[in-house]
């Protein structure tokens, strides 16, 4: 994934925050972050369904 981002020629296609995360975190840390993010969105969706 990091190689794909670096190959992108257009400056607007590169997310500097994403590059920082990819360079400065381990795969395990990224998976933990992804799990927390998915749990957050699942909880948000459940709250929307209950509220309707």
Secondary structure by P-SEA (a helix, b strand, c coil): caaaaaaccccccccaaaaaaaacccaaaaaaaaaaaaaaaaaaaaaaaaac
